[in-house]
Amino acid sequence: MPNMSNKKVPMPHQDAKVRAHNYDEVALGYTPEMAVEEAKRCLNCKHKPCVSGCPVHVPIPGFIEQVASGNFEKAYEILTSANALPAVCGRVCPQETQCESKCVRGIKGESVGIGRLERFVADWYMQNCETHVRKPQSNGHKVAVVGGGPAGLTCAGDLAKLGYQVTIFEAFHTAGGVLMYGIPEFRLPKRIVSKEIDNLKALGVDIETNMVIGKILSVDELFDMGYEAVFIGSGAGLPRFMGIEGEGLVGVYSANEYLTRVNLMKAYLDEYDTPIKDSRRVAVVGGGNVAMDAARSALRLGAEKVYIVYRRSMEEIPARAEEVQHAQEEGVEFQLLRNPVRILGDENGNVTGIECVEMELGEPDASGRRSPVEKTGSNFALDVDTVIMAIGTSPNPLIRSTTKGLETNRRGCLVVDESMMTSREGVYAGGDAVTGAATVILAMGAGKTAAESIDAFLKNK
């Protein structure tokens, strides 16, 4: 019988007071019984509107139908026919604005928990089945992928399935990109990412780490080495700052640096000697998912007080509603309609506070959000010893500055056509290197499109 409840089956979570002091995963996942019950809420619509909201076009009703029947292994087979990283996407995709936003059940109630079911299927398969990945027969062609993040991993995996000899050149000492250095363990356990990457290696994907393309090798040299096409998925790792007084003080971090130290360099574990400031009171500037990750990480590292300082109201905050809710439950304090104007310091160059000004919302800006306007004479200071800037990132200029013929826009992002080809033939790009900082699933969608285009390009060539 179908489940006509207007509410999703609730996701079990760690208690907020407990989880705020550990790095274990916050959401605990569905049991098989919960997954079947939630899957039965799907109406298996004829026109499948949810699929149109998925950047990688997962056949959503098909895999959910198998979950409802208890055929979890078949569900995994269907799911992975389109998505190479289902355990990752089930945890970090903003399904509420993508596939679930198109769900018919959402018209008169809550949409089907597509993301929760995706996570369940991927986790169940990892726990209960032995992965058998068949390495395809080589087609004799070589492709280089620059960057081992979501875009690069997806492009590499899809090409490998088609028989291409693919090498990923990753700048860090481990592949995964933002999945490894940016998203905290309590949201995305690194063993999950490592397992997904191992599946790609089994397909024949070669991963070369500590390879900074543009410094150790250029794009031109990759072609000289016999690679017939290059995909650039190098992300947007260059942090932005506000340009206000005091940003050079000790205790000011970019969110990128802070989260890399915490996640990739394991600063939260005693056995790792990773330097990070012992903070008592922390201000995180920004309102996106990265800001939530930094704030919640600071709490877990022992901060007594953590503020989110955001210049708009809660209605305009860009972070996922779930992440905002989790941060509030754990004790993060939101200083909304506030904007920093100066970081305060002592005679030794250490942060002692952050001076802010109150804001009010005026007319909508180009993005449709109401523009924040300063209230004259409303300055005040927050007593903090650490400031984390989470106001966005842009692509590192290294590749574009060492490669001729790559067109970029005013933000330094690579310009591509619909096929994801850049202004240089044979060079494709996708993910944050093209869009600026965006979501994991959008980067994966770009990698998927690029793989299809590279395949067509090399076949025609």
Residue, then its C-alpha position, 0 to 999 in steps of 0.5 A: m500500500p502507498n504511504m499517503s502521509n504528508k510528512k517525511v519519515p523523520m531522520p534520526h540525529q545525534d542529540a544537539k548537546v552531545r554532537a556539539h562536542n564530537y565529530d561523529e556524523v550528525a544525521l544517523g541515517y534511515t533503517p531499512e524499515m524507515a527507507v521502505e516506508e519513505a519510499k512508498r510515499c513516491l507516486n512514481c509520476k509518469h512525467k518524473p518531474c524530480v529528474s528534471g531537478c537533478p543536475v546528473h539526471v538520476p532516474i529517481p522514481g526507478f531507484i525509489e521503486q526498488v527501495a519500496s520493494g526492498n530491492f536495495e541492491k537493484a536500487y543501487e544499480i539504478l542509482t549509480s547508473a547516473n551518479a558516481l558518488p551517491a553516498v556523498c550526494g545523499r549527504v550534501c546535495p541541496q535536494e530541497t532546491q533541486c529534485e525535491s523541489k519538483c516533487v508532486r508530493g511537495i504541493k500539499g505536504e513535504s516532498v519525498g525524502i529523495g536525498r535521504l533515500e539516496r544516502f540509505v541505498a549507498d550506505w546499505y550497499m557499502q555495508n552489505c555488498e562487496t563491490h565488483v567493479r569491472k575495468p572496461q577494455s581500453n579504447g587507446h585514448k588518454v585524457a587528463v583531468v586537472g583537479g580531484g574534486p567532484a567535477g574531476l572525479t565525475c568526469a574521470g569516472d564517466l570517461a573510464k567507463l567508456g574505456y579511456q585511460v584517465t589520469i587525475f592530477e591533484a594538487f593536494h596529497t589526497a583526492g576529493g577536493v572540497l569533499m575532503y578539505g572543506i566539508p567537516e567529518f560530522r557532515l560527510p565522513k571521509r571514509i565515505v569519500s575514500k570508498e567512492i574514490d576507490n571505486l573510481k580507481a578500480l575502473g582504472v582511473d590513475i590519481e597523481t597527487n601533489m601535482v600542481i598543474g601550472k607549476i609542476l606541469s603546464v596544460d601544454e605539457l599534458f598534451d605533449m605527454g600524449y593526452e588528447a583532451v584535458f578537463i580542468g576541474s581545479g575548483a575555486g580555492l582562492p579565498r576572498f577577504m573584505g579589505i577592512e582594517g585588521e585582516g592581517l592580525v593573528g587569529v584571522y582565517s579564511a574559511n578555506e584555511y580553517l576548514t582545511r586545517v580541521n578536515l584534511m589536516k585533522a586538527y580536531l584529533d589529538e594525534y595530529d600536530t596541526p596548528i590551529k588557534d585555541s579560540r575562546r570566542v569566534a566570529v564567522v563572517g558570512g551566511g553560506n554553508v561554508a560559514m555554517d561548517a566553520a562555525r560548527s567546527a569552532l564549537r567542536l574545537g572548544a570555543e565557548k561562544v561562536y557568532i555568525v555575522y551576516r549582513r542580511s536577515m534569516e530570510e536571505i541567508p544562503a545556507r541550507a535550512e537544515e544546516v542553519q537549524h543544526a547550527q542553532e541547535e548546537g548553540v551558534e548565535f546569529q548576529l543578523l543584519r550586522n556587517p564588520v567594518r574593522i577587526l580590533g587587535d592588541e599591541n602584539g597583533n592578536v585579535t581582540g574583537i570585531e567592530c560591526v555596524e547594524m544594517e537594514l534591508g533596502e531595495p533588491d539587488a541584481s540577484g533579487r535579494r534586498s540590498p543591505v544598507e548601513k545604519t549611521g552611528s550604529n557601530f558596536a563591537l563583539d568580544v572575539d579572539t578569532v575571526i573566520m572570513a567565509i564570504g566566498t572564493s574565486p578560482n586560483p589564477l595559476i592555470r589561466s596565467t600559464t595556459k595560452g588561449l583560455e578565456t576568462n570572465r571578470r571574476g577569473c572564471l573560465v568561459v565555456d560553451e554548452s559542451m563545457m569546452t573552453s576557448r581552446e580546442g580540446v580543453y574542457a572545464g567545469g565546476d567552481a573553476v567555471t561557476g565560482a563557488a557553487t554546489v557539489i552536485l552542480a560540479m558533478g553535473a558539469g563533469k558529466t556533461a564534459a565527459e560526454s563532450i570529450d567522448a564525442f570530440l575524440k570520436n569525431k577527431 
